[in-house]
Amino acid sequence: MAAERGYIDAVIEPSHTRLEIRRALAMLADKEGSHGARKHLLMPL
């Protein structure tokens, strides 16, 4: 079962879905992503 293995963070009521999506997007709104240096360059052939 997925919940037993820790794959599920939370179970929410269907009526709270929009609220949870809004909260998640608000947390990500001002997040700045940083990419590390590339390990391999893609050279044109």
PDBQT receptor file of N, H, CA, C and O in Angstrom, charges set to zero:
ATOM      1  N   MET A   1       0.847  -1.179   0.000  1.00  0.00    +0.000 N 
ATOM      2  CA  MET A   1       0.000   0.000   0.000  1.00  0.00    +0.000 C 
ATOM      3  C   MET A   1       0.894   1.246   0.000  1.00  0.00    +0.000 C 
ATOM      4  O   MET A   1       1.909   1.288   0.695  1.00  0.00    +0.000 OA
ATOM      5  N   ALA A   2       0.520   2.231  -0.764  1.00  0.00    +0.000 N 
ATOM      6  H   ALA A   2      -0.305   2.197  -1.329  1.00  0.00    +0.000 HD
ATOM      7  CA  ALA A   2       1.344   3.427  -0.931  1.00  0.00    +0.000 C 
ATOM      8  C   ALA A   2       1.498   4.220   0.367  1.00  0.00    +0.000 C 
ATOM      9  O   ALA A   2       2.575   4.747   0.647  1.00  0.00    +0.000 OA
ATOM     10  N   ALA A   3       0.439   4.306   1.150  1.00  0.00    +0.000 N 
ATOM     11  H   ALA A   3      -0.436   3.878   0.923  1.00  0.00    +0.000 HD
ATOM     12  CA  ALA A   3       0.517   5.067   2.397  1.00  0.00    +0.000 C 
ATOM     13  C   ALA A   3       1.478   4.403   3.386  1.00  0.00    +0.000 C 
ATOM     14  O   ALA A   3       2.197   5.091   4.111  1.00  0.00    +0.000 OA
ATOM     15  N   GLU A   4       1.488   3.084   3.414  1.00  0.00    +0.000 N 
ATOM     16  H   GLU A   4       0.904   2.526   2.825  1.00  0.00    +0.000 HD
ATOM     17  CA  GLU A   4       2.390   2.373   4.321  1.00  0.00    +0.000 C 
ATOM     18  C   GLU A   4       3.853   2.571   3.944  1.00  0.00    +0.000 C 
ATOM     19  O   GLU A   4       4.727   2.571   4.811  1.00  0.00    +0.000 OA
ATOM     20  N   ARG A   5       4.116   2.737   2.669  1.00  0.00    +0.000 N 
ATOM     21  H   ARG A   5       3.406   2.737   1.965  1.00  0.00    +0.000 HD
ATOM     22  CA  ARG A   5       5.491   2.904   2.188  1.00  0.00    +0.000 C 
ATOM     23  C   ARG A   5       5.951   4.348   2.216  1.00  0.00    +0.000 C 
ATOM     24  O   ARG A   5       7.112   4.622   1.913  1.00  0.00    +0.000 OA
ATOM     25  N   GLY A   6       5.082   5.279   2.569  1.00  0.00    +0.000 N 
ATOM     26  H   GLY A   6       4.139   5.057   2.815  1.00  0.00    +0.000 HD
ATOM     27  CA  GLY A   6       5.462   6.678   2.680  1.00  0.00    +0.000 C 
ATOM     28  C   GLY A   6       5.405   7.452   1.377  1.00  0.00    +0.000 C 
ATOM     29  O   GLY A   6       5.990   8.530   1.276  1.00  0.00    +0.000 OA
ATOM     30  N   TYR A   7       4.703   6.918   0.366  1.00  0.00    +0.000 N 
ATOM     31  H   TYR A   7       4.228   6.042   0.447  1.00  0.00    +0.000 HD
ATOM     32  CA  TYR A   7       4.600   7.605  -0.911  1.00  0.00    +0.000 C 
ATOM     33  C   TYR A   7       3.570   8.723  -0.885  1.00  0.00    +0.000 C 
ATOM     34  O   TYR A   7       3.579   9.590  -1.759  1.00  0.00    +0.000 OA
ATOM     35  N   ILE A   8       2.686   8.716   0.099  1.00  0.00    +0.000 N 
ATOM     36  H   ILE A   8       2.678   8.012   0.809  1.00  0.00    +0.000 HD
ATOM     37  CA  ILE A   8       1.611   9.699   0.189  1.00  0.00    +0.000 C 
ATOM     38  C   ILE A   8       1.909  10.640   1.346  1.00  0.00    +0.000 C 
ATOM     39  O   ILE A   8       2.128  10.204   2.476  1.00  0.00    +0.000 OA
ATOM     40  N   ASP A   9       1.917  11.948   1.048  1.00  0.00    +0.000 N 
ATOM     41  H   ASP A   9       1.739  12.303   0.130  1.00  0.00    +0.000 HD
ATOM     42  CA  ASP A   9       2.179  12.943   2.090  1.00  0.00    +0.000 C 
ATOM     43  C   ASP A   9       0.943  13.235   2.930  1.00  0.00    +0.000 C 
ATOM     44  O   ASP A   9       1.028  13.379   4.150  1.00  0.00    +0.000 OA
ATOM     45  N   ALA A  10      -0.208  13.320   2.263  1.00  0.00    +0.000 N 
ATOM     46  H   ALA A  10      -0.277  13.202   1.273  1.00  0.00    +0.000 HD
ATOM     47  CA  ALA A  10      -1.435  13.656   2.976  1.00  0.00    +0.000 C 
ATOM     48  C   ALA A  10      -2.639  13.194   2.173  1.00  0.00    +0.000 C 
ATOM     49  O   ALA A  10      -2.568  13.034   0.955  1.00  0.00    +0.000 OA
ATOM     50  N   VAL A  11      -3.734  12.983   2.868  1.00  0.00    +0.000 N 
ATOM     51  H   VAL A  11      -3.791  13.113   3.858  1.00  0.00    +0.000 HD
ATOM     52  CA  VAL A  11      -5.009  12.678   2.234  1.00  0.00    +0.000 C 
ATOM     53  C   VAL A  11      -5.924  13.843   2.557  1.00  0.00    +0.000 C 
ATOM     54  O   VAL A  11      -6.149  14.164   3.724  1.00  0.00    +0.000 OA
ATOM     55  N   ILE A  12      -6.454  14.481   1.508  1.00  0.00    +0.000 N 
ATOM     56  H   ILE A  12      -6.272  14.220   0.560  1.00  0.00    +0.000 HD
ATOM     57  CA  ILE A  12      -7.308  15.653   1.717  1.00  0.00    +0.000 C 
ATOM     58  C   ILE A  12      -8.708  15.370   1.200  1.00  0.00    +0.000 C 
ATOM     59  O   ILE A  12      -8.913  14.511   0.342  1.00  0.00    +0.000 OA
ATOM     60  N   GLU A  13      -9.644  16.095   1.730  1.00  0.00    +0.000 N 
ATOM     61  H   GLU A  13      -9.477  16.793   2.427  1.00  0.00    +0.000 HD
ATOM     62  CA  GLU A  13     -11.027  15.994   1.272  1.00  0.00    +0.000 C 
ATOM     63  C   GLU A  13     -11.126  16.628  -0.118  1.00  0.00    +0.000 C 
ATOM     64  O   GLU A  13     -10.449  17.619  -0.390  1.00  0.00    +0.000 OA
ATOM     65  N   PRO A  14     -11.948  16.078  -0.988  1.00  0.00    +0.000 N 
ATOM     66  CA  PRO A  14     -12.106  16.668  -2.323  1.00  0.00    +0.000 C 
ATOM     67  C   PRO A  14     -12.517  18.147  -2.287  1.00  0.00    +0.000 C 
ATOM     68  O   PRO A  14     -12.137  18.920  -3.166  1.00  0.00    +0.000 OA
ATOM     69  N   SER A  15     -13.269  18.523  -1.297  1.00  0.00    +0.000 N 
ATOM     70  H   SER A  15     -13.577  17.895  -0.583  1.00  0.00    +0.000 HD
ATOM     71  CA  SER A  15     -13.707  19.919  -1.205  1.00  0.00    +0.000 C 
ATOM     72  C   SER A  15     -12.554  20.864  -0.850  1.00  0.00    +0.000 C 
ATOM     73  O   SER A  15     -12.697  22.077  -1.002  1.00  0.00    +0.000 OA
ATOM     74  N   HIS A  16     -11.424  20.342  -0.385  1.00  0.00    +0.000 N 
ATOM     75  H   HIS A  16     -11.308  19.356  -0.261  1.00  0.00    +0.000 HD
ATOM     76  CA  HIS A  16     -10.273  21.170  -0.021  1.00  0.00    +0.000 C 
ATOM     77  C   HIS A  16      -9.174  21.177  -1.093  1.00  0.00    +0.000 C 
ATOM     78  O   HIS A  16      -8.102  21.744  -0.883  1.00  0.00    +0.000 OA
ATOM     79  N   THR A  17      -9.442  20.553  -2.226  1.00  0.00    +0.000 N 
ATOM     80  H   THR A  17     -10.313  20.093  -2.397  1.00  0.00    +0.000 HD
ATOM     81  CA  THR A  17      -8.423  20.420  -3.267  1.00  0.00    +0.000 C 
ATOM     82  C   THR A  17      -7.933  21.774  -3.769  1.00  0.00    +0.000 C 
ATOM     83  O   THR A  17      -6.726  22.001  -3.852  1.00  0.00    +0.000 OA
ATOM     84  N   ARG A  18      -8.845  22.664  -4.099  1.00  0.00    +0.000 N 
ATOM     85  H   ARG A  18      -9.825  22.480  -4.031  1.00  0.00    +0.000 HD
ATOM     86  CA  ARG A  18      -8.438  23.984  -4.614  1.00  0.00    +0.000 C 
ATOM     87  C   ARG A  18      -7.603  24.743  -3.605  1.00  0.00    +0.000 C 
ATOM     88  O   ARG A  18      -6.613  25.375  -3.972  1.00  0.00    +0.000 OA
ATOM     89  N   LEU A  19      -7.982  24.691  -2.352  1.00  0.00    +0.000 N 
ATOM     90  H   LEU A  19      -8.786  24.177  -2.054  1.00  0.00    +0.000 HD
ATOM     91  CA  LEU A  19      -7.240  25.390  -1.316  1.00  0.00    +0.000 C 
ATOM     92  C   LEU A  19      -5.819  24.843  -1.207  1.00  0.00    +0.000 C 
ATOM     93  O   LEU A  19      -4.868  25.614  -1.076  1.00  0.00    +0.000 OA
ATOM     94  N   GLU A  20      -5.668  23.535  -1.259  1.00  0.00    +0.000 N 
ATOM     95  H   GLU A  20      -6.441  22.908  -1.366  1.00  0.00    +0.000 HD
ATOM     96  CA  GLU A  20      -4.335  22.933  -1.169  1.00  0.00    +0.000 C 
ATOM     97  C   GLU A  20      -3.478  23.282  -2.378  1.00  0.00    +0.000 C 
ATOM     98  O   GLU A  20      -2.275  23.506  -2.243  1.00  0.00    +0.000 OA
ATOM     99  N   ILE A  21      -4.086  23.328  -3.556  1.00  0.00    +0.000 N 
ATOM    100  H   ILE A  21      -5.063  23.145  -3.666  1.00  0.00    +0.000 HD
ATOM    101  CA  ILE A  21      -3.341  23.717  -4.756  1.00  0.00    +0.000 C 
ATOM    102  C   ILE A  21      -2.900  25.172  -4.654  1.00  0.00    +0.000 C 
ATOM    103  O   ILE A  21      -1.768  25.501  -5.009  1.00  0.00    +0.000 OA
ATOM    104  N   ARG A  22      -3.774  26.041  -4.175  1.00  0.00    +0.000 N 
ATOM    105  H   ARG A  22      -4.694  25.775  -3.887  1.00  0.00    +0.000 HD
ATOM    106  CA  ARG A  22      -3.409  27.455  -3.993  1.00  0.00    +0.000 C 
ATOM    107  C   ARG A  22      -2.259  27.601  -3.012  1.00  0.00    +0.000 C 
ATOM    108  O   ARG A  22      -1.343  28.390  -3.244  1.00  0.00    +0.000 OA
ATOM    109  N   ARG A  23      -2.297  26.856  -1.925  1.00  0.00    +0.000 N 
ATOM    110  H   ARG A  23      -3.042  26.216  -1.736  1.00  0.00    +0.000 HD
ATOM    111  CA  ARG A  23      -1.214  26.925  -0.937  1.00  0.00    +0.000 C 
ATOM    112  C   ARG A  23       0.115  26.470  -1.537  1.00  0.00    +0.000 C 
ATOM    113  O   ARG A  23       1.152  27.096  -1.318  1.00  0.00    +0.000 OA
ATOM    114  N   ALA A  24       0.072  25.386  -2.286  1.00  0.00    +0.000 N 
ATOM    115  H   ALA A  24      -0.771  24.878  -2.463  1.00  0.00    +0.000 HD
ATOM    116  CA  ALA A  24       1.298  24.863  -2.897  1.00  0.00    +0.000 C 
ATOM    117  C   ALA A  24       1.864  25.847  -3.910  1.00  0.00    +0.000 C 
ATOM    118  O   ALA A  24       3.074  26.072  -3.940  1.00  0.00    +0.000 OA
ATOM    119  N   LEU A  25       1.012  26.435  -4.738  1.00  0.00    +0.000 N 
ATOM    120  H   LEU A  25       0.029  26.252  -4.714  1.00  0.00    +0.000 HD
ATOM    121  CA  LEU A  25       1.486  27.396  -5.729  1.00  0.00    +0.000 C 
ATOM    122  C   LEU A  25       2.000  28.674  -5.077  1.00  0.00    +0.000 C 
ATOM    123  O   LEU A  25       2.952  29.281  -5.568  1.00  0.00    +0.000 OA
ATOM    124  N   ALA A  26       1.384  29.082  -3.985  1.00  0.00    +0.000 N 
ATOM    125  H   ALA A  26       0.611  28.589  -3.586  1.00  0.00    +0.000 HD
ATOM    126  CA  ALA A  26       1.855  30.276  -3.278  1.00  0.00    +0.000 C 
ATOM    127  C   ALA A  26       3.249  30.041  -2.699  1.00  0.00    +0.000 C 
ATOM    128  O   ALA A  26       4.073  30.955  -2.684  1.00  0.00    +0.000 OA
ATOM    129  N   MET A  27       3.516  28.834  -2.228  1.00  0.00    +0.000 N 
ATOM    130  H   MET A  27       2.846  28.092  -2.240  1.00  0.00    +0.000 HD
ATOM    131  CA  MET A  27       4.850  28.525  -1.705  1.00  0.00    +0.000 C 
ATOM    132  C   MET A  27       5.895  28.566  -2.807  1.00  0.00    +0.000 C 
ATOM    133  O   MET A  27       7.050  28.908  -2.552  1.00  0.00    +0.000 OA
ATOM    134  N   LEU A  28       5.507  28.222  -4.023  1.00  0.00    +0.000 N 
ATOM    135  H   LEU A  28       4.569  27.943  -4.229  1.00  0.00    +0.000 HD
ATOM    136  CA  LEU A  28       6.449  28.175  -5.132  1.00  0.00    +0.000 C 
ATOM    137  C   LEU A  28       6.538  29.482  -5.920  1.00  0.00    +0.000 C 
ATOM    138  O   LEU A  28       7.398  29.617  -6.790  1.00  0.00    +0.000 OA
ATOM    139  N   ALA A  29       5.671  30.435  -5.629  1.00  0.00    +0.000 N 
ATOM    140  H   ALA A  29       4.972  30.325  -4.922  1.00  0.00    +0.000 HD
ATOM    141  CA  ALA A  29       5.575  31.652  -6.434  1.00  0.00    +0.000 C 
ATOM    142  C   ALA A  29       6.890  32.424  -6.515  1.00  0.00    +0.000 C 
ATOM    143  O   ALA A  29       7.252  32.891  -7.595  1.00  0.00    +0.000 OA
ATOM    144  N   ASP A  30       7.600  32.569  -5.425  1.00  0.00    +0.000 N 
ATOM    145  H   ASP A  30       7.306  32.190  -4.547  1.00  0.00    +0.000 HD
ATOM    146  CA  ASP A  30       8.829  33.354  -5.443  1.00  0.00    +0.000 C 
ATOM    147  C   ASP A  30      10.076  32.488  -5.273  1.00  0.00    +0.000 C 
ATOM    148  O   ASP A  30      11.127  32.974  -4.856  1.00  0.00    +0.000 OA
ATOM    149  N   LYS A  31       9.950  31.224  -5.594  1.00  0.00    +0.000 N 
ATOM    150  H   LYS A  31       9.096  30.829  -5.932  1.00  0.00    +0.000 HD
ATOM    151  CA  LYS A  31      11.094  30.326  -5.509  1.00  0.00    +0.000 C 
ATOM    152  C   LYS A  31      12.002  30.553  -6.709  1.00  0.00    +0.000 C 
ATOM    153  O   LYS A  31      11.538  30.659  -7.844  1.00  0.00    +0.000 OA
ATOM    154  N   GLU A  32      13.280  30.623  -6.445  1.00  0.00    +0.000 N 
ATOM    155  H   GLU A  32      13.657  30.537  -5.523  1.00  0.00    +0.000 HD
ATOM    156  CA  GLU A  32      14.245  30.779  -7.514  1.00  0.00    +0.000 C 
ATOM    157  C   GLU A  32      15.020  29.483  -7.661  1.00  0.00    +0.000 C 
ATOM    158  O   GLU A  32      15.629  28.991  -6.711  1.00  0.00    +0.000 OA
ATOM    159  N   GLY A  33      14.988  28.954  -8.839  1.00  0.00    +0.000 N 
ATOM    160  H   GLY A  33      14.494  29.354  -9.611  1.00  0.00    +0.000 HD
ATOM    161  CA  GLY A  33      15.698  27.714  -9.088  1.00  0.00    +0.000 C 
ATOM    162  C   GLY A  33      17.134  27.988  -9.505  1.00  0.00    +0.000 C 
ATOM    163  O   GLY A  33      17.408  28.932 -10.246  1.00  0.00    +0.000 OA
ATOM    164  N   SER A  34      18.031  27.169  -9.031  1.00  0.00    +0.000 N 
ATOM    165  H   SER A  34      17.808  26.402  -8.429  1.00  0.00    +0.000 HD
ATOM    166  CA  SER A  34      19.421  27.296  -9.453  1.00  0.00    +0.000 C 
ATOM    167  C   SER A  34      19.873  25.940  -9.957  1.00  0.00    +0.000 C 
ATOM    168  O   SER A  34      19.698  24.917  -9.295  1.00  0.00    +0.000 OA
ATOM    169  N   HIS A  35      20.444  25.956 -11.117  1.00  0.00    +0.000 N 
ATOM    170  H   HIS A  35      20.586  26.787 -11.655  1.00  0.00    +0.000 HD
ATOM    171  CA  HIS A  35      20.925  24.725 -11.721  1.00  0.00    +0.000 C 
ATOM    172  C   HIS A  35      22.432  24.660 -11.521  1.00  0.00    +0.000 C 
ATOM    173  O   HIS A  35      23.138  25.653 -11.696  1.00  0.00    +0.000 OA
ATOM    174  N   GLY A  36      22.899  23.512 -11.163  1.00  0.00    +0.000 N 
ATOM    175  H   GLY A  36      22.325  22.706 -11.021  1.00  0.00    +0.000 HD
ATOM    176  CA  GLY A  36      24.323  23.311 -10.998  1.00  0.00    +0.000 C 
ATOM    177  C   GLY A  36      25.020  23.258 -12.350  1.00  0.00    +0.000 C 
ATOM    178  O   GLY A  36      24.377  23.309 -13.398  1.00  0.00    +0.000 OA
ATOM    179  N   ALA A  37      26.311  23.159 -12.310  1.00  0.00    +0.000 N 
ATOM    180  H   ALA A  37      26.834  23.118 -11.458  1.00  0.00    +0.000 HD
ATOM    181  CA  ALA A  37      27.082  23.071 -13.545  1.00  0.00    +0.000 C 
ATOM    182  C   ALA A  37      26.739  21.775 -14.265  1.00  0.00    +0.000 C 
ATOM    183  O   ALA A  37      26.461  20.755 -13.634  1.00  0.00    +0.000 OA
ATOM    184  N   ARG A  38      26.763  21.826 -15.572  1.00  0.00    +0.000 N 
ATOM    185  H   ARG A  38      26.989  22.654 -16.085  1.00  0.00    +0.000 HD
ATOM    186  CA  ARG A  38      26.465  20.626 -16.359  1.00  0.00    +0.000 C 
ATOM    187  C   ARG A  38      27.593  19.625 -16.231  1.00  0.00    +0.000 C 
ATOM    188  O   ARG A  38      28.769  19.983 -16.177  1.00  0.00    +0.000 OA
ATOM    189  N   LYS A  39      27.212  18.378 -16.184  1.00  0.00    +0.000 N 
ATOM    190  H   LYS A  39      26.256  18.086 -16.228  1.00  0.00    +0.000 HD
ATOM    191  CA  LYS A  39      28.222  17.322 -16.120  1.00  0.00    +0.000 C 
ATOM    192  C   LYS A  39      28.739  17.004 -17.522  1.00  0.00    +0.000 C 
ATOM    193  O   LYS A  39      29.919  16.709 -17.709  1.00  0.00    +0.000 OA
ATOM    194  N   HIS A  40      27.838  17.070 -18.501  1.00  0.00    +0.000 N 
ATOM    195  H   HIS A  40      26.879  17.311 -18.349  1.00  0.00    +0.000 HD
ATOM    196  CA  HIS A  40      28.217  16.706 -19.864  1.00  0.00    +0.000 C 
ATOM    197  C   HIS A  40      27.685  17.785 -20.818  1.00  0.00    +0.000 C 
ATOM    198  O   HIS A  40      26.526  18.189 -20.731  1.00  0.00    +0.000 OA
ATOM    199  N   LEU A  41      28.522  18.229 -21.698  1.00  0.00    +0.000 N 
ATOM    200  H   LEU A  41      29.465  17.901 -21.769  1.00  0.00    +0.000 HD
ATOM    201  CA  LEU A  41      28.089  19.178 -22.712  1.00  0.00    +0.000 C 
ATOM    202  C   LEU A  41      27.516  18.417 -23.896  1.00  0.00    +0.000 C 
ATOM    203  O   LEU A  41      28.052  17.389 -24.309  1.00  0.00    +0.000 OA
ATOM    204  N   LEU A  42      26.431  18.930 -24.430  1.00  0.00    +0.000 N 
ATOM    205  H   LEU A  42      25.996  19.765 -24.095  1.00  0.00    +0.000 HD
ATOM    206  CA  LEU A  42      25.847  18.326 -25.613  1.00  0.00    +0.000 C 
ATOM    207  C   LEU A  42      26.458  19.020 -26.829  1.00  0.00    +0.000 C 
ATOM    208  O   LEU A  42      26.085  20.146 -27.157  1.00  0.00    +0.000 OA
ATOM    209  N   MET A  43      27.368  18.366 -27.475  1.00  0.00    +0.000 N 
ATOM    210  H   MET A  43      27.670  17.451 -27.208  1.00  0.00    +0.000 HD
ATOM    211  CA  MET A  43      28.056  18.938 -28.620  1.00  0.00    +0.000 C 
ATOM    212  C   MET A  43      27.257  18.622 -29.892  1.00  0.00    +0.000 C 
ATOM    213  O   MET A  43      26.795  17.494 -30.068  1.00  0.00    +0.000 OA
ATOM    214  N   PRO A  44      27.095  19.614 -30.778  1.00  0.00    +0.000 N 
ATOM    215  CA  PRO A  44      26.405  19.308 -32.036  1.00  0.00    +0.000 C 
ATOM    216  C   PRO A  44      27.239  18.366 -32.885  1.00  0.00    +0.000 C 
ATOM    217  O   PRO A  44      28.463  18.480 -32.940  1.00  0.00    +0.000 OA
ATOM    218  N   LEU A  45      26.574  17.449 -33.537  1.00  0.00    +0.000 N 
ATOM    219  H   LEU A  45      25.580  17.356 -33.492  1.00  0.00    +0.000 HD
ATOM    220  CA  LEU A  45      27.290  16.467 -34.368  1.00  0.00    +0.000 C 
ATOM    221  C   LEU A  45      27.342  16.886 -35.803  1.00  0.00    +0.000 C 
ATOM    222  O   LEU A  45      27.906  16.174 -36.634  1.00  0.00    +0.000 OA
TER     223      LEU A  45
